Amino acid sequence: MAVVGVPDDHWGEQVAAFIRPAPGTPVTQDELVSYCRARLAAHKTPRHWVFTDAFPLTPSGKVQKFVLREQFTSGTTPAAHQPARQATGPQPTAAGTQ
């Protein structure tokens, strides 16, 4: 797993998580969101999730997070990214009351 900040028009930056599941261990985005929300504040839970088979690595084996960020912003990530969560809290009704 690698976590990077990606540009966001409203907040300036949002959290994106790049996930490489272990072979034979299926995991869903909903499971990961539930796990993170149980342990992290809402603003720290990744907004975008990208499942990938491999990470770009340096010669010493470290994940090149700047490459992940560039792939995400250019739309060339190994898998499609999706927003992970909906707005939380009370939603106003048509009349403007809650």
N, C-alpha and C positions, 0 to 999 in steps of 0.2 A: 504494500500500500504506500502511495505517495500522496501528500496533500500539498496543494499549491493555491495561491491567491490568483484569481482571474478577474479581469476587468468587469465592472458592472456599472451601468449608466446611473442607477439610482444611488447605490451605496458606495460607489467608488471601486470596491473590490468585494468579491464573494469567495467562499471556500469551495474548491473542487477536489474531489478525491479520485485518484486513479487506483483501481483495484485489479490485482492479479490473483485470482483465486487459486488455491492449491489444487493440483490435479485430483479429480474425483470428489471434490468438495463443492457441490453447488451452493451458491449463495445468491440471494436476491437483493435488489435495491431496497425493498421494503424491510427486509430483515436488518440490513445495515443501518437504515434510518432509525428503526426502533431501538436498536442497540445503542446508537449514538445519543439519541434523545433521552434515553434513560440515564446516561452518564455525563452528558454535556449540556451546556446552555444552548438555547435555540440558535443564537448567532454564531456559535462555534460548530454546529452540525453542518456538514457539507451540504451545499445547495445543489451541486452538480456531481454526478457519479459517472465515471467512465470505466468500463470493464475492458481489460486488455490482456493480451497473452504475454507481452514482454515490455520492459521499460528500457528507454535509452540509457545506456550506462557509460561512465567514463572508463578509461583504461584500468583504473584501480577498482572498478566495480560499484561506484556510487551512482545513484539515480540522478540524471540530468534534469532537474526540475524546470529549468528555463526552457528546455526543449518541450516538455509536457505543456507548459504554459503557452508556448508558441503554437503547438499543434492544436490546442484547445481554441485559441483565439482565431486561428486561420480555418478551423473546421476540418482539419486533417487528422483528428484523433483516430486511433485504431478502431474505436467503436463509437457509436453515437452517444452523445451526452444528453441527459434529461434533467430538468428541474426535479428536485427530490421532495420538496415539501410545499404545502399550500399555506396561505396566510392563516395565522392563528389568532385566537381571541375573538371577542364578539364582533359580529358583522352587522353593519347598519342595514335596516330594512328600507323598503322603498319610501316610507314616510320619514326616514331619517332618525327613527327611534330604534332602540335595541330591545 
